[in-house]
Amino acid sequence: MLVLKRRIGEVIRIGDDIEVHVLDVEGDVLKLGFVAPRNVSIMRSELYEAVRKENMDAGSHGEDPKHLLHLLGKKPKDE
């Protein structure tokens, strides 16, 4: 892990396309701003983990394909 100390107004660069701006410090809370290409996803860790868990849960249900087609109002090709 790389550990850096920065002051308000300073910037950290990640590669050629990402900038992290130190915007403010309020007590023990640090406010950051990010500049990155639209295709780069940036989210809080707890949100990332919640989305990842939801995706894992959705993929592990093992739904019957015929039931899923029924829910979509379609008939399986073998009928």
KEKE-3310 file (N, C-alpha, C; in steps of 0.2 Angstrom, whole numbers, plus 5000, padded with zeros to 4 digits):
npx = (5004:5003:5006:5002:5004:4994:4989:4976:4970:4980:4985:4983:4989:4984:4990:4988:4976:4968:4964:4965:4959:4962:4950:4945:4947:4938:4939:4941:4937:4940:4938:4937:4939:4936:4943:4941:4940:4924:4922:4928:4924:4919:4917:4911:4918:4909:4898:4902:4904:4891:4884:4892:4889:4875:4875:4881:4872:4861:4865:4866:4855:4850:4838:4825:4826:4814:4804:4809:4807:4793:4790:4793:4784:4785:4786:4794:4805:4804:4791)
npy = (4994:5011:5025:5042:5059:5073:5090:5102:5106:5100:5087:5070:5059:5045:5035:5040:5046:5048:5059:5063:5074:5084:5091:5096:5096:5091:5089:5073:5069:5067:5076:5071:5074:5067:5065:5057:5046:5042:5029:5023:5016:5023:5021:5021:5010:5002:5002:4997:4984:4980:4980:4970:4959:4958:4956:4943:4935:4936:4929:4916:4910:4900:4900:4892:4891:4890:4895:4908:4913:4912:4922:4933:4933:4925:4910:4894:4888:4875:4871)
npz = (5000:4996:5004:5006:5010:5009:5005:5007:4991:4984:4972:4967:4955:4946:4935:4918:4916:4928:4941:4958:4969:4983:4992:5005:5022:5036:5052:5056:5044:5027:5012:4995:4977:4961:4945:4931:4917:4909:4908:4919:4934:4949:4966:4983:4995:5003:4995:4983:4988:4992:4979:4972:4980:4978:4964:4964:4972:4963:4952:4957:4960:4951:4943:4934:4916:4909:4917:4919:4906:4905:4915:4907:4898:4887:4877:4878:4866:4863:4864)
capx = (5000:5006:5003:5004:5001:4993:4986:4970:4972:4985:4982:4987:4988:4984:4991:4988:4969:4964:4966:4962:4960:4960:4946:4944:4947:4934:4940:4944:4934:4943:4934:4941:4936:4940:4943:4942:4936:4918:4922:4931:4919:4922:4912:4913:4919:4904:4893:4904:4903:4884:4883:4895:4885:4868:4876:4883:4866:4856:4868:4867:4848:4848:4831:4823:4825:4807:4801:4811:4803:4786:4789:4794:4778:4787:4785:4800:4805:4802:4784)
capy = (5000:5017:5030:5049:5065:5079:5096:5104:5109:5096:5082:5064:5056:5038:5034:5046:5048:5049:5063:5063:5081:5085:5097:5099:5091:5093:5085:5067:5067:5070:5076:5070:5074:5063:5066:5051:5044:5040:5021:5021:5016:5025:5021:5019:5003:4998:5002:4992:4977:4978:4979:4964:4954:4958:4952:4936:4932:4936:4924:4910:4907:4894:4900:4888:4895:4890:4899:4915:4915:4913:4928:4938:4932:4921:4903:4891:4886:4867:4870)
capz = (5000:4995:5009:5004:5014:5004:5008:5003:4984:4980:4968:4966:4949:4945:4928:4914:4916:4934:4946:4965:4972:4990:4993:5011:5028:5042:5058:5054:5037:5021:5006:4989:4971:4957:4938:4928:4911:4910:4908:4925:4939:4956:4971:4990:4996:5005:4990:4979:4991:4991:4972:4971:4984:4975:4958:4966:4974:4958:4948:4961:4961:4947:4940:4928:4911:4906:4922:4917:4900:4907:4918:4902:4894:4881:4877:4876:4859:4862:4865)
cpx = (5004:5003:5006:5001:5000:4989:4980:4973:4977:4981:4986:4985:4989:4984:4990:4981:4965:4968:4962:4964:4958:4957:4945:4945:4943:4935:4944:4941:4938:4939:4938:4936:4940:4938:4945:4938:4929:4917:4925:4925:4922:4916:4915:4914:4913:4898:4895:4903:4896:4882:4885:4891:4878:4869:4877:4876:4861:4859:4868:4860:4846:4841:4831:4822:4818:4803:4802:4807:4796:4785:4790:4788:4779:4786:4792:4800:4803:4795:4780)
cpy = (5006:5022:5037:5054:5070:5084:5098:5108:5105:5090:5076:5061:5049:5037:5040:5049:5049:5054:5063:5070:5081:5091:5100:5093:5094:5088:5079:5064:5071:5070:5076:5072:5070:5065:5060:5050:5041:5032:5019:5022:5018:5025:5019:5012:4999:4998:4997:4985:4975:4976:4972:4958:4953:4954:4945:4932:4931:4930:4917:4907:4901:4894:4895:4892:4896:4895:4907:4917:4916:4920:4934:4937:4929:4914:4900:4888:4879:4866:4871)
cpz = (5000:5000:5007:5009:5009:5008:5004:4996:4981:4977:4967:4959:4949:4937:4924:4914:4922:4939:4952:4968:4979:4991:4999:5016:5034:5047:5055:5047:5032:5015:4999:4983:4966:4949:4935:4921:4913:4911:4915:4931:4946:4960:4978:4990:4998:5000:4985:4981:4990:4984:4970:4974:4980:4968:4959:4968:4968:4953:4951:4962:4957:4945:4934:4922:4908:4911:4920:4911:4901:4910:4913:4897:4887:4882:4875:4869:4858:4863:4859)
residu = (MET:LEU:VAL:LEU:LYS:ARG:ARG:ILE:GLY:GLU:VAL:ILE:ARG:ILE:GLY:ASP:ASP:ILE:GLU:VAL:HIS:VAL:LEU:ASP:VAL:GLU:GLY:ASP:VAL:LEU:LYS:LEU:GLY:PHE:VAL:ALA:PRO:ARG:ASN:VAL:SER:ILE:MET:ARG:SER:GLU:LEU:TYR:GLU:ALA:VAL:ARG:LYS:GLU:ASN:MET:ASP:ALA:GLY:SER:HIS:GLY:GLU:ASP:PRO:LYS:HIS:LEU:LEU:HIS:LEU:LEU:GLY:LYS:LYS:PRO:LYS:ASP:GLU)
# end
